[in-house]
Amino acid sequence: MVRRSPYPLVLLVALGMITAGAATGTAEPRNPDGVAVWLTDLSTDDRLTRQADLSWTGAAPGAGTVITVDPTRAYQRMTGFGASLTDSSAWVITEKLSGTARAKIMRELFSAEDGIGLSVLRQPMGASDFAVERAYSYDDQPEGETDPDLSEFSVDHDRDYLLPRLREALTLNPELTVMASPWSAPGWMKDSDSMITGSLLPRYHASYARYFVKFLQAYAKAGVPVRYVTAQNEPLYEPADYPGQGMPPEQAVEFIGDHLGPAIAGAGLDTEILGYDHNWDVTDYPEALQHDRRAARYVPGTAWHCYGGGVPAQSVSHNNYPRAQAFLTECSGGDWQGTEREAFTQTMGSVIGVPRNWGQSVILWNLALDERKGPYIGGCSTCRGVITVNDDGTVDKELEYWALGHASRFVRPGAARIASSVAADEVINVAFRNPDGSTVLIAHNASGSARSLTVRVGDRSFEHRLPAGAAATYRWTGAVPDSPADPDDLGSLDLDFGRGPAGTPGGRLLQTVSAETVAELNQVRVGDDWFAYSLPYGAALTPTGPVESLPRKGWRATASHTEQDGAAARMLDGDQATRWSSGAGQSPGEWVRLDFGTERTFDQVRLSVGANVGDYVRAYRLETSADGETWTPVARGRGSTGTMIIPLPRTTTRHLRLVSEGSSGSWWSITEFGLAATGEAAPAAAAAPDGRVRTRTAELAGVGTVTGTYNPRPDPATLTLPVPGLRYRYVLPGTAAATFLTADQSLPQPFSRRVAAGVTGRSGAEESGR
């Protein structure tokens, strides 16, 4: 339920009935030696409400849920928390509010003294689905005409209400960072001659790069410097009814590396390019930009969206390419999230989970919408803004306002995320050290009952009771402990490969490993043990001997779901032009099954998705069975585009089943499904360890021994797998890192199979690609 006054906002201001509100006032403890607390509890009237200060005591064992904070372990520095001032957002704030009401809500959004201090905005370059009247670019042309010299480029559309609101936000918060992302190139640059559907034509790559430069220069001249851009919003999705375009990773590498990056640098601009700008469920795309030398020099990090997969993907990808930064650049709230409490839990899951997984920004979608959740020209009709501007001139602060405020008001740009305990008892948390030396801890209780918290920092602690479903921000000042906390108390460990190049988060090349990140690794059963390994983009497991494909005569394929005229037998017909497909978006539990007719022996499963770039299984579980009734898991992992290889020890079985453990709006397709066996390798001298790589090993309590290996050179390194029974070597690409773990027990379940606070997609229709 939103908090809304029955009286017009302007009247309340005139009568002096509205002050700065629950979210305003000093952030300093009333007792400078104590802990200041702010609480949001949707079951009461508390909305970022200041509570009584807490007092420190000695570091007792602690009762209830214990959160350990370790300021000696620092990670990425925060850019900020915010949303997108879309065309629709700027219009409703400008046109539906009086000058007084508009000034007040802008203060409550962007001022850290009078509001929640939002510190980052992501701006569409031209129209998105949330435009007031039409699809527009900055160089529209009549059908059939072009303007490759961009002689008619203009940002005049934005001068009426977008640029004025951006300048006002920058005045209210001079620390504000502005990002920009295009939904589509001008239609004449595309094969569709329209901003809706179609792809960017390679012959216009140079013109489109200059288009970016002109935009950046025009915005800077208008008083709005843009710190980051992305090459394309949601490049793996081509919407049917609003601006958008596909941009596969190969095109992104060429466009950024050969055109956009050089054009921005050549113009003397300091704007940086973030890669990808799409969902957590695909890590190969952003890693391809880190792997390719042309693109990597211009791409310091990755922009992520929340509508598919889970937030641990950010840590998985960071651990694979530790120099890369991470930003959450879009995550909308909406009707699909369920109750207000469920939506608040999901939003707090982003506010806390994103920075816990290396994120430097948490950016929600529309800053403001009207009471009809618009205006919009297509796409999402159920998205919710951070605020709602009503026709009668009132403003509703939605749950997203309070969730963001728990971070944005207290965590200032430049704050370093510091170590704190992994989630326990459904209480999630994240901690920061501000530039002024203050420490901030944010906690959310996603459970159905109150939790008694004990927060420990060095040799002192404090206690607080956090109601069910509530969020709290704790802020204190004081000296940093001299010694680090025990990694067992934190539930995570860091593998430190040394100082990184400029822009590396936290300045050092780190892999952070916890049970949650281990659960996201590829896993294979070897004897009685489980071996887990990461597979960064460009890495490969290469057989140690000759490989022979098994003949498929007599095999039979079945599937839990099949599109019309898409028989499962097509994955066995030897024709890459045909395919089996599920015919709908992916969900956990779907399966593909093979009966070989008799027992077969193999150590490699090969899957191809052909030209269906996005239609690979996002997460899988591979099972064997002797009778087709009782199944034994033998491998788990993340899928990949192209040809996907699942390595196994020598395995003999008659039945094989591949089960989806992830969700995606994309279909699941397979063009060919095959097996292979590795023969004996010719005798050779034992390979010497590669002295170029850096290897670190540590014990993760309750899980096993973790080994991290980083390759600092630009060329690949070949590694011997630290487990007997697999006839493979590991090829690690330059500037990438691998994670290995062996355990004599079942490893943690993948994120997609566990119940946790998180975010679901806006709708299957929006993310489907069909």
Residue pairs with C-beta under 8 A, 6 or more apart in sequence:
1 42
1 340
2 388
2 396
2 397
2 398
2 399
3 47
3 396
3 397
4 390
4 394
4 396
5 12
5 18
5 394
7 17
7 394
8 101
8 392
8 393
8 394
9 18
9 97
9 98
9 101
9 104
9 105
9 393
9 394
9 395
10 98
10 100
10 101
10 393
12 18
13 100
13 101
13 104
14 100
18 104
20 108
20 114
20 115
21 108
22 46
22 47
22 48
22 49
22 50
23 47
23 48
23 108
23 115
23 116
23 402
23 405
23 409
24 108
24 113
24 114
24 115
25 50
27 36
27 112
27 409
27 410
27 475
28 36
29 35
29 36
29 53
29 475
29 476
29 477
30 36
30 53
31 53
31 55
32 477
33 56
33 478
34 53
34 54
34 55
34 56
34 476
35 53
35 54
35 55
35 56
35 462
35 474
35 475
35 476
36 50
36 53
36 474
36 475
36 476
37 50
37 51
37 52
37 53
37 54
37 464
37 472
37 473
37 474
38 48
38 49
38 50
38 51
38 406
38 410
38 472
38 473
39 46
39 48
39 49
39 51
39 467
39 470
39 471
39 472
40 46
40 47
40 48
40 49
40 344
40 402
40 403
40 406
40 470
40 471
40 472
41 467
41 469
41 470
42 340
42 341
42 344
42 399
42 469
42 470
43 341
43 467
43 468
43 469
43 470
44 467
46 470
47 397
47 402
48 116
48 402
48 405
48 406
48 409
48 473
51 472
54 462
54 463
54 464
54 474
55 462
56 460
56 461
56 462
57 460
57 461
57 462
57 463
58 459
58 460
58 461
59 456
59 458
59 459
59 460
59 461
60 454
60 461
62 454
62 456
62 461
62 463
63 452
63 454
63 463
64 425
64 451
64 452
64 453
64 454
65 424
65 425
65 427
65 451
65 452
65 453
65 454
66 421
66 424
66 453
66 454
66 455
66 456
66 489
67 420
67 421
67 424
67 427
67 429
67 441
67 443
67 453
67 454
67 455
67 456
68 420
68 421
68 455
68 456
68 457
68 485
68 489
68 490
69 418
69 419
69 420
69 421
69 431
69 439
69 441
69 455
69 456
69 457
69 485
70 418
70 419
70 420
70 457
70 481
70 484
70 485
70 490
71 418
71 419
71 431
71 433
71 439
71 457
71 480
71 481
72 418
72 419
72 480
72 481
72 483
72 484
72 485
73 418
73 419
73 484
73 485
73 490
73 494
74 416
74 417
74 418
74 419
74 433
74 506
75 358
75 416
75 417
75 418
75 419
75 505
75 506
75 510
75 512
76 325
76 326
76 355
76 358
76 359
76 360
76 416
76 417
76 505
76 506
77 360
77 414
77 415
77 416
77 417
77 505
77 506
78 355
78 360
78 361
78 411
78 412
78 413
78 414
78 415
78 416
78 417
78 432
79 119
79 120
79 177
79 327
79 360
79 361
79 413
80 118
80 119
80 120
80 175
80 176
80 177
80 361
80 408
80 413
81 118
81 119
81 120
81 351
81 361
81 362
81 363
81 404
81 407
81 408
81 411
82 118
82 119
82 120
82 121
82 122
82 176
82 361
82 362
82 363
82 364
82 367
82 404
82 408
83 89
83 118
83 121
83 122
83 363
83 364
83 365
83 366
83 367
83 385
83 386
83 400
83 404
84 121
84 122
84 123
84 124
84 330
84 363
84 364
84 365
84 366
84 367
85 121
85 123
85 162
85 165
85 166
85 169
85 367
85 368
86 123
86 124
86 128
86 130
86 131
86 365
86 366
86 367
87 124
87 127
87 128
87 130
87 131
87 132
87 162
88 130
88 131
88 132
88 366
88 368
88 369
88 370
88 374
88 375
88 376
89 130
89 366
89 367
89 368
89 369
89 385
90 161
90 162
90 165
90 166
91 132
91 161
91 375
92 368
92 369
92 370
92 375
92 389
93 102
93 105
93 106
93 161
93 165
93 367
93 368
93 389
94 102
94 160
94 161
94 164
94 165
95 161
96 370
96 389
96 390
96 391
96 393
97 105
97 389
97 393
97 395
98 393
101 393
101 395
105 387
105 395
106 165
106 168
106 169
106 172
107 114
107 115
107 172
108 114
108 115
108 116
108 397
109 115
109 116
109 118
109 169
109 172
109 367
109 386
109 387
109 401
110 117
110 118
110 168
110 169
110 172
110 173
110 176
111 117
111 172
111 173
112 173
112 409
112 412
115 405
115 409
116 401
116 404
116 405
116 408
116 409
117 173
117 408
117 409
117 412
118 169
118 173
118 176
118 404
118 408
119 173
119 175
119 176
119 177
119 408
119 412
119 413
120 176
120 177
120 178
120 179
120 361
120 363
121 166
121 169
121 176
121 177
121 178
121 179
121 363
121 367
122 178
122 179
122 180
122 181
122 329
122 330
122 363
123 162
123 166
123 178
123 179
123 180
123 181
123 226
124 130
124 180
124 181
124 182
124 183
124 233
125 138
125 180
125 181
125 182
125 183
125 212
125 215
125 229
126 135
126 136
126 137
126 138
126 182
126 183
126 184
126 186
126 195
126 243
127 134
127 135
127 136
127 137
127 183
127 184
127 195
127 242
127 243
127 377
128 183
128 233
128 242
128 243
129 183
129 239
129 242
129 243
129 376
129 377
129 378
129 379
129 380
130 365
130 366
130 369
130 374
130 375
130 376
130 377
130 379
130 383
131 375
131 376
131 377
132 375
133 375
133 377
134 377
135 184
135 195
135 196
135 242
135 243
135 377
136 157
136 195
137 184
137 185
137 186
137 187
137 195
138 153
138 154
138 155
138 157
138 186
138 211
138 214
138 215
138 218
139 147
139 150
139 152
139 153
139 154
139 186
139 211
140 186
140 187
141 147
141 152
141 186
141 187
141 188
143 193
144 193
145 188
146 188
146 189
147 153
147 186
147 188
148 204
148 207
149 207
150 207
150 210
150 211
150 214
153 211
153 214
153 218
154 218
155 163
155 215
155 218
155 219
155 222
158 222
159 222
163 219
163 222
163 223
163 224
166 178
166 223
166 224
167 222
167 223
167 224
169 176
170 176
170 178
170 223
170 224
175 412
175 413
177 227
177 228
177 361
177 413
178 219
178 224
178 225
178 226
178 227
179 226
179 227
179 228
179 229
179 230
179 274
179 327
179 329
179 361
179 363
180 215
180 216
180 219
180 226
180 228
180 229
180 230
181 229
181 230
181 232
181 233
181 277
181 303
181 329
182 230
182 231
182 232
182 233
183 195
183 233
183 242
183 243
183 244
183 245
184 190
184 195
184 196
184 243
184 244
184 245
185 195
185 200
185 204
185 208
185 211
185 245
186 195
186 211
187 193
187 194
187 195
187 198
189 200
189 201
189 204
189 207
189 208
190 198
190 199
190 200
190 201
190 245
191 198
191 199
191 201
192 198
192 199
195 243
195 244
196 239
196 240
196 241
196 242
196 243
196 244
196 378
197 238
197 239
197 240
197 244
197 245
198 238
198 245
199 238
199 245
199 246
199 247
199 251
200 208
200 245
200 247
200 251
200 255
202 251
202 254
205 254
205 255
205 258
205 259
206 259
206 263
208 255
208 259
208 260
209 255
209 259
209 260
209 262
209 263
209 264
210 263
212 229
212 260
212 263
212 264
213 263
213 264
213 267
213 269
215 226
216 226
216 229
216 264
216 267
216 269
216 271
217 267
217 269
219 225
219 226
220 226
220 269
226 271
227 271
227 272
228 271
228 272
228 273
228 274
228 303
228 327
229 264
229 271
229 272
229 273
229 274
230 273
230 274
230 275
230 276
230 277
230 303
230 329
231 247
231 252
231 255
231 256
231 260
231 273
231 275
231 277
232 245
232 247
232 252
232 277
233 244
233 277
233 278
233 330
234 244
234 277
234 278
234 279
234 305
235 245
235 246
235 247
235 248
235 249
235 252
235 276
235 277
235 278
235 285
236 246
236 248
236 278
236 279
236 282
236 285
236 613
236 614
236 666
236 769
237 244
237 246
237 278
237 665
237 766
237 767
237 769
238 244
238 245
238 246
238 769
239 378
239 379
239 766
240 378
241 377
241 378
241 379
242 376
242 377
242 378
242 379
247 255
248 613
249 284
249 285
249 288
249 289
252 275
252 276
252 285
252 288
252 289
252 295
253 288
253 289
253 292
253 294
253 295
254 294
256 273
256 275
256 289
256 294
256 295
256 298
256 299
257 292
257 293
257 294
257 295
257 297
257 298
258 294
260 273
260 298
261 273
261 295
261 297
261 298
261 299
262 298
264 271
264 273
264 298
265 298
272 298
272 300
273 298
273 299
273 300
274 299
274 300
274 301
274 302
274 303
274 325
274 327
274 329
275 285
275 286
275 289
275 290
275 295
275 299
275 301
275 302
275 303
276 282
276 285
276 286
276 289
276 302
276 303
276 304
277 303
277 304
277 305
277 329
277 330
278 285
278 303
278 304
278 305
279 304
279 305
279 306
279 307
279 308
279 309
279 664
279 761
279 767
280 304
280 305
280 306
280 308
280 309
280 310
280 311
280 313
280 314
281 308
281 309
281 313
281 618
281 662
281 663
281 664
282 308
282 309
282 614
282 618
283 313
283 316
283 317
283 320
283 537
283 638
284 537
284 640
284 641
286 302
286 304
286 317
286 324
287 317
287 320
287 321
287 536
287 537
287 538
288 295
288 537
288 538
289 295
289 296
289 299
289 302
290 296
290 299
290 302
290 321
290 323
290 324
290 537
290 735
290 736
291 321
291 536
291 537
291 538
291 733
291 735
291 736
293 714
296 735
300 323
300 324
300 325
300 503
301 324
301 325
301 326
301 327
301 360
301 503
302 314
302 317
302 324
302 325
302 326
302 327
303 327
303 328
303 329
304 313
304 314
304 326
304 327
304 328
304 329
304 354
304 359
305 328
305 329
305 330
305 331
306 328
306 330
306 331
306 350
306 759
307 331
307 665
307 759
307 760
307 761
307 762
307 766
307 767
308 618
308 663
308 664
308 665
308 761
308 767
309 618
309 662
309 663
309 664
309 752
310 520
310 751
310 752
310 756
310 758
311 349
311 350
311 353
311 354
311 356
311 357
311 359
311 758
311 759
312 357
312 516
312 517
312 519
312 520
312 751
313 357
313 520
314 326
314 328
314 354
314 357
314 358
314 359
315 357
315 358
315 512
315 516
315 517
315 520
316 517
316 520
316 521
316 534
316 638
317 324
317 326
318 324
318 326
318 357
318 358
318 505
318 511
318 512
319 511
319 512
319 513
319 517
319 534
319 708
319 737
319 739
320 534
320 536
320 537
320 736
320 737
320 738
321 536
321 735
321 736
321 737
322 497
322 500
322 504
322 509
322 510
322 511
322 710
322 737
323 500
323 501
323 503
323 504
323 509
323 735
324 505
325 358
325 360
325 503
325 505
326 354
326 357
326 358
326 359
326 360
326 505
327 359
327 360
327 361
327 363
328 350
328 354
328 359
328 361
328 362
328 363
329 361
329 363
330 363
330 364
330 365
331 347
331 350
331 362
331 363
331 364
331 365
331 759
332 364
332 365
332 366
332 380
332 383
332 384
332 762
333 343
333 346
333 347
333 364
333 365
333 383
333 384
333 398
333 399
333 400
334 373
334 380
334 382
334 383
334 384
334 762
335 382
335 384
336 382
336 760
336 761
336 762
336 763
337 343
337 346
337 760
340 399
341 469
343 384
343 399
344 399
344 402
344 403
344 469
344 471
345 444
345 446
345 469
345 757
346 757
346 758
346 759
346 760
347 364
347 399
347 400
347 403
347 404
347 759
348 403
348 406
348 428
348 444
348 446
348 471
348 757
349 428
349 444
349 446
349 756
349 757
349 758
349 759
350 362
350 364
350 759
351 362
351 403
351 404
351 406
351 407
351 430
351 442
351 444
352 428
352 429
352 430
352 442
352 443
352 444
353 428
353 430
353 757
353 758
354 361
354 362
355 362
355 407
355 417
355 430
355 432
356 417
356 428
356 430
358 505
358 512
360 505
362 404
362 407
364 386
364 400
364 404
365 383
365 385
366 383
366 384
366 385
366 386
367 385
367 386
367 387
368 385
368 386
368 387
368 388
368 389
369 383
369 384
369 385
369 388
369 389
370 388
370 389
370 390
370 391
371 388
371 389
371 390
371 391
373 380
373 381
373 382
373 383
373 384
373 385
374 381
376 383
379 766
380 762
380 763
380 766
382 762
382 763
383 762
384 398
384 400
385 398
385 400
386 397
386 398
386 400
386 401
386 404
387 395
387 396
387 397
387 398
387 401
388 395
388 396
388 398
389 395
390 396
402 471
403 471
406 442
406 471
406 472
406 473
407 442
407 473
409 473
410 434
410 440
410 442
410 473
410 475
411 432
411 434
411 440
411 442
412 434
412 435
412 436
414 434
414 435
415 432
415 433
415 434
415 435
415 440
416 432
416 433
416 506
417 430
417 431
417 432
418 431
418 432
418 433
418 439
419 431
419 485
419 490
419 492
420 429
420 430
420 431
420 441
420 490
421 429
421 489
421 490
421 491
422 490
422 491
422 492
422 514
422 515
422 516
423 429
423 756
424 491
425 447
425 451
426 445
426 446
426 447
426 451
426 757
427 443
427 444
427 445
427 446
427 447
427 451
427 453
427 466
428 443
428 444
428 446
428 757
429 441
429 442
429 443
429 444
430 441
430 442
431 439
431 440
431 441
431 442
432 439
432 440
432 441
433 439
433 440
433 480
434 440
437 477
438 475
438 476
438 477
439 457
439 475
439 476
439 477
439 478
440 473
440 474
440 475
441 455
441 473
441 474
441 475
442 471
442 472
442 473
442 474
443 453
443 466
443 471
443 472
443 474
444 470
444 471
444 472
444 757
445 451
445 466
445 467
445 468
445 469
445 470
445 471
446 469
446 757
447 468
447 469
448 468
448 469
449 468
450 465
450 466
450 467
450 468
451 465
451 466
451 468
452 463
452 464
452 465
452 466
453 463
453 464
453 465
453 466
454 461
454 462
454 463
455 461
455 462
455 463
455 464
455 474
456 485
456 489
457 481
458 480
458 481
458 482
458 483
458 485
459 481
462 474
464 472
464 474
466 472
487 493
487 698
487 700
487 701
488 701
491 514
491 515
491 701
492 512
492 513
492 514
492 700
493 512
493 513
493 514
493 698
493 699
493 700
493 706
494 510
494 511
494 512
494 513
495 510
495 511
495 512
495 513
495 696
495 698
495 706
495 708
496 508
496 509
496 510
496 696
497 508
497 509
497 510
497 511
497 694
497 696
497 708
497 710
497 712
497 737
498 508
498 509
498 694
499 507
499 508
499 509
500 507
500 508
500 509
509 710
509 737
511 696
511 708
511 710
511 737
511 739
513 698
513 700
513 706
513 708
513 739
514 700
515 700
515 702
515 703
515 748
516 748
516 751
517 739
518 532
518 700
518 703
518 706
518 741
518 747
518 748
519 747
519 748
519 749
519 750
519 751
519 754
520 638
520 750
520 751
521 532
521 533
521 534
521 637
521 739
521 741
521 747
522 532
522 533
522 534
522 535
522 635
522 636
522 637
522 638
523 530
523 531
523 532
523 533
523 635
523 636
523 637
523 747
524 530
524 531
524 533
524 634
524 635
524 646
524 647
524 648
524 649
524 726
525 531
525 633
525 634
525 635
525 649
526 649
526 723
526 724
526 725
526 726
527 649
527 725
528 744
529 723
529 742
529 743
529 744
530 742
530 743
530 745
530 746
530 747
531 721
531 723
531 726
531 740
531 741
531 742
532 739
532 740
532 741
532 742
532 743
532 747
533 721
533 730
533 738
533 739
533 740
533 741
534 737
534 738
534 739
534 740
535 541
535 637
535 638
535 640
535 738
536 732
536 733
536 736
536 737
536 738
537 733
537 736
538 716
538 733
538 736
539 730
539 731
539 732
539 733
539 736
539 738
540 730
540 731
541 645
541 647
541 721
541 728
541 729
541 730
541 731
542 718
542 728
542 729
542 730
542 731
543 604
543 678
543 727
543 728
544 678
544 681
544 727
544 728
544 729
545 678
545 679
545 680
545 681
545 682
545 727
546 678
546 679
546 681
547 604
547 676
547 677
547 678
547 679
548 676
548 677
548 679
549 606
549 674
549 675
549 676
550 600
550 602
550 674
550 675
550 676
550 677
552 572
552 674
554 596
554 597
554 598
555 572
555 594
555 595
555 596
555 597
556 569
556 594
556 595
556 597
557 568
557 569
557 571
557 572
557 580
557 592
557 593
557 594
557 673
558 568
558 592
558 593
558 595
559 568
559 580
559 582
559 590
559 591
559 592
559 593
560 589
560 590
560 591
560 592
561 582
561 583
561 584
561 590
562 568
562 580
562 581
562 582
562 583
563 581
563 582
563 583
563 584
563 667
564 583
566 579
566 580
566 581
566 583
567 580
568 580
568 592
569 580
570 578
570 579
570 580
570 671
571 579
571 580
571 592
571 670
571 671
571 672
571 673
572 672
572 673
574 672
575 671
576 608
576 610
576 671
576 672
577 610
577 671
578 671
579 609
579 610
579 612
579 669
579 670
579 671
580 592
580 669
580 670
580 671
581 612
581 615
581 667
581 668
581 669
581 670
582 590
582 667
582 668
582 669
583 667
584 667
584 764
585 663
585 664
585 665
585 666
585 667
585 764
585 767
585 768
586 617
586 618
586 660
586 662
586 663
586 664
586 665
586 666
586 667
586 668
587 660
587 663
588 660
588 661
588 662
588 663
588 752
588 753
589 659
589 660
590 659
590 660
590 668
591 657
591 658
591 659
591 660
592 657
592 658
592 670
592 673
593 655
593 656
593 657
593 658
594 655
594 656
594 657
594 673
595 628
595 654
595 655
596 653
596 654
596 655
596 656
597 654
598 654
599 652
599 653
599 654
600 652
600 653
600 654
600 675
601 650
601 651
601 652
601 677
602 648
602 650
602 651
602 675
602 676
602 677
603 647
603 648
603 649
603 650
603 651
603 676
603 677
603 678
603 726
603 727
604 645
604 646
604 647
604 648
604 675
604 676
604 677
604 678
605 622
605 645
605 646
605 648
605 656
605 658
605 673
605 674
605 675
606 643
606 644
606 645
606 646
606 672
606 673
606 674
606 675
606 676
607 616
607 617
607 639
607 643
607 644
607 645
607 646
607 658
607 670
607 672
607 673
608 642
608 643
608 644
608 670
608 671
608 672
609 615
609 616
609 641
609 642
609 644
609 669
609 670
609 671
610 669
610 671
610 672
612 667
612 669
612 671
613 641
614 641
614 666
614 769
615 666
615 667
615 668
615 669
615 769
616 639
616 640
616 641
616 644
616 668
616 669
617 639
617 658
617 660
617 662
617 668
618 638
618 639
618 660
618 662
618 663
618 664
618 752
619 636
619 637
619 638
619 639
619 660
619 661
619 662
619 750
619 752
620 635
620 636
620 637
620 638
620 639
620 646
620 658
620 659
620 660
620 661
620 662
621 633
621 635
621 636
621 658
621 659
621 661
622 633
622 634
622 635
622 636
622 646
622 648
622 656
622 657
622 658
622 659
623 631
623 632
623 633
623 634
623 656
623 657
623 658
623 659
624 631
624 632
624 634
624 651
624 653
624 655
624 656
624 657
625 631
625 632
625 653
625 654
625 655
625 656
625 657
626 653
626 654
626 655
627 654
627 655
628 654
628 655
631 655
631 657
634 648
634 651
635 646
635 648
636 661
636 750
637 646
639 662
647 726
647 728
648 726
649 725
649 726
650 677
650 727
660 668
661 750
661 752
661 753
662 750
662 752
663 752
663 761
664 767
665 761
665 764
665 765
665 766
665 767
665 768
665 769
666 767
666 768
666 769
667 768
667 769
667 770
678 727
678 728
681 727
687 718
687 720
689 720
690 717
690 718
690 719
692 711
692 712
692 713
692 717
693 709
693 710
693 711
693 712
693 717
693 719
693 732
694 709
694 710
694 712
695 707
695 708
695 709
695 710
696 707
696 708
696 709
697 705
697 706
697 707
697 708
698 705
698 706
699 705
699 706
700 706
700 741
703 741
703 743
703 747
703 748
704 741
704 742
704 743
704 744
704 745
704 747
705 741
705 742
706 739
706 740
706 741
707 722
707 739
707 740
707 741
708 737
708 738
708 739
708 740
709 719
709 732
709 737
709 738
709 740
710 736
710 737
711 717
711 732
711 733
711 734
711 735
711 736
711 737
712 734
712 735
713 734
713 735
714 734
714 735
715 734
716 731
716 732
716 733
716 734
717 731
717 732
717 734
718 729
718 730
718 731
718 732
719 729
719 730
719 731
719 732
719 738
720 729
720 730
721 728
721 729
721 730
721 740
722 740
722 742
723 740
723 742
730 738
732 738
741 747
761 767
